[in-house]
Amino acid sequence: MRTIAIIVAGGSGTRFGAELPKQFLELGGKPILMRTISAFGGGASDRTAVSAFEGGFSEVIVTLPEGQMGLWRELCERYCFAVPHRVVAGGETRWHSVKNALDSIGDISDVDIIAVHDGVRPLVTADLIGRTVEAARRDGAAIPVVMLNDSVRQVEKGASHALDRSTLRAVQTPQVFDARLLTEAYRQPFDSTFTDDASVVERMGHSVTLVEGDPQNLKITRPMDLALAEYLLNNA
C-alpha cells in the first residue's frame, strides 16, 4: 500500500517581514521547505539518524501558490535538491490547497495513509511521524498535540475570562488519516470554521486520536522562530 504526504506551503512572508516567502528562507544553509520535504521523502531529518518513516513516504505532494512555482524550481536547481516530490497549485485557503492535492492523487485504492504537514515545520522527527502514523493506522485519524505553558483567556464581546489550560492542547502537524476517510471528508463543502484537517474529519462525526507532540516541532512564523530553529538544529 502507498503512503502519501501532503506538505502545505502557501506562506507569503508578510508576517515574517522578509522579501522571500518564509518557506524559502534558509535554515542551516538550505531553504526551510527542502528540510521539511526531506523529512518525509526518505532522507533523514537533521535531528535523527534514521529515515523519516520506513524509508520515506511513497509520494510527497507539495502545494505552492502558482506565482511561487518558478522560484521553487530555481531554488531546487541552485541547491541541487533531488528528493522526489510533486508540486500542485495551492488554493485560496489551506483547505483549498489540501483539496487540490487530494484531487491530484486520483485513484486511492492502493493508498492507506495520507499525512498533511505544514511546510514551515522543518524540525519534525522520524519518531513523531512514526507514532502519529501508527495511531492513524489503528484509529483512522491522529494528530500530535502539546501542553500549553502560558495561561490563556477567552475574549468575547469585549470581556475575557480565564480558561483551564490543563484541558487545552496546542495542535501540531503532521495530521495523519486513513486515506479514504480524509478524501471523503474533503468532499464536504468548504466552511470557514475548518481550522485544520482534523476539524474537517470531525465534521463527519469521526473522532481524532491525540498523540504526544514535540515542543521542538516548531512552526516558523516569525524571525524569532527561525532563530530558535537554527539553535535547535545546531545543537541537536
N, C-alpha and C positions, 0 to 999 in steps of 0.2 A: 504493500500500500504506500501511496505517496504522502508526504508531509509538505505543507506549503506555508511559508512565512510571508506575510504582507507587511512591509515596512512603510509607514506613512510619513512622508517628508514634504510638508507643504508650507513650511515657515517662510516668512518674508524678511525676517530680521528687524522688523520695525521696533519691537520692544527691546531687542538687544542693542540697537543703536549702531549696527555695523552696516557697511556697504554691501557685503555679501549676505545672503540668507544664512542663518546660523548653522544649518546642516552642512554648509560648505566650508565653515571656518576650520582652521587646523587645530587638532588636538594631538599632541605628541608627534607632530611632523606630518600628519595626514588629515584630510577632511573628516569631520565627525561622522558623516554618513558612511564613509568607507569602513570605519571601525564597526559601526552598527551592522552593516551588511556582513562583514567578516564573521561576526559572532553567530550568524545564522547560516552562513553559506559554506560551512565546513572548515573554515580557518579558525584556529584557536584565538580566543579573546586574549588581549594582553594581560588580563588578570587571571588567566587559567592556563594550565599546561595541557589541557585536553580539548578535543574538538567540542564545539558548542552543543551538538545534540546528535549522537550516533553518526558522526561523520558529516553532519550538516543536514539541513532540510533538502528535500528533493528539488524544490524550486523556491526561489526568492523573488518576490514581486515588489518593486519599489514604486510608490506613487509620487509623482512630482508635478508641479504646475507646468503646463506646456511651455511657458516662457523661460523655464529653467533647464529644459532638456539639453539645449545646445551647450550651455555652460557645463552641465554634468558630463557630457561626452568629452569636452575639452579636459576636464579635471581627470577623468579616467585615463586619458592618453598621457597627460602630464605626469601622473603618479604611477603609471603602468599598472593600473588596478585591474586585476584579471579574475576576481571572484565572480562566478556566473550569477547573473541576475537579469530580470526583465523589467523594463520601465513602462509604466502605464500612466496616462494623464490623470492628474488628480481632479477633484471637483470643487464646488463652492464651499463645502464644509468637509470636516473629517469623515462624516457619514458618507457623503457622496464619493469621496476618494476610496474608501473601503469598498463601497458598492461597485465602483468602476473596476477595482482589482478583482473582486469576486466574479463579476460578469466576464472578465477576460479569461477566466480559468476554463470555462466551458464545461465539459463532462467531468463530474466529480465522483464518478462511480468507483474509481480506484484511489480516492483521497480519503484518508481517515481523520487527519488533524489539520486545522488551519490556525496559525498563530498570527496575531496582529500586534505590531510593536511600533513604538514611537521612534522615528528616525534620529531623534536627538537624545536617545538613551544609549550611548555607546559603551557603557561600562557593564552592561548586562552579562552575567556569568553563565557558564555551562550548567552549574548547579541549579540556578534559578530557573533557567529554561527547562531543564530536565524534570524538575519537581512539578512545574506547572503543567507540562505536557502529560506527565504521569497522572496527575489529578484529573485533567480533562479527559483522558482516555477512560478513566474509571467512572467519572460523573457527568461527562458531556460538556462541562463549562468550568473553567478555573481561571482565577486572576490573582496576582500577587498583591499583598497589602502590607502596610507598615503602620505601627503605632504612631500617634501624634505626640510630639514633645511639648508643643505650646498649648496653653489654654485657648479655648475657642468660644466665640459668641455668635449667636444668630441675630442678624439685623433684619428687622421687618417693620415697615410702616413708621420709620423714624425712631423706633425703640430697639433695644437689644436685650438679650438675656443669655446667661451662661449655659453652655451645654456640657454634659459629662463626657470628657474626651475619652474615657475608658471604653465608651460604647461606639467610638468613631474610629475609622481607619482611612489612611491615605492610599489611594489606588495607584498601582504602577502597571507597567506592561513588561513582558508580553501577556496579552489576554488570549487564552487558548481554548479552542472549541472543537467539538465534533463537527466535521465538515458539513454534513447535511443540516445539522442544527443551525449553524451560522448562516449558510446560504438561504435557508428557509426564513430565518429571522430578518434578513435583509431584503426580503420580498415585501415587507411591510412598508407602508408609505413613510416618508421622512417626517420626523417630528422634532421640533427644536428642543424638546426636553431630553432627547438622546444625548447623553454626555460622553458615552464611550460604547464599546461593543457589548459589554456586559449588560448595559441598560437596554440595548436593542433586544438581546436574547431574553432578558427578564420580562419584557413586554409580552412575550409569547407565553409567559407563565412558567418558564423553566428556571430553576434555581441555579445559583452560581456558587461554586466552592471557592473559599478563600484559602490562599496559600501564603505562608510566611514570605514576605518580600525581603529586599536587601536595601538598607539605608544608602548604600553606595551606588545603587542603580539610579543615578541622577538623571533628571530631565533638564537638559541645558537650555535655559530660557533667558538668563541674564549673564552679564560678564562675570559676576562672582561665581556662578555655577561652572563656567568654563575654567576659571582659576582653580576651583576645588577639584574638578575632574583632572586637571593637569597634575595636581598634587597627588591625588589618589593613584593615577597612572604611574607616576614616577616612584611611588613608594609601595607598590604592590608587592 
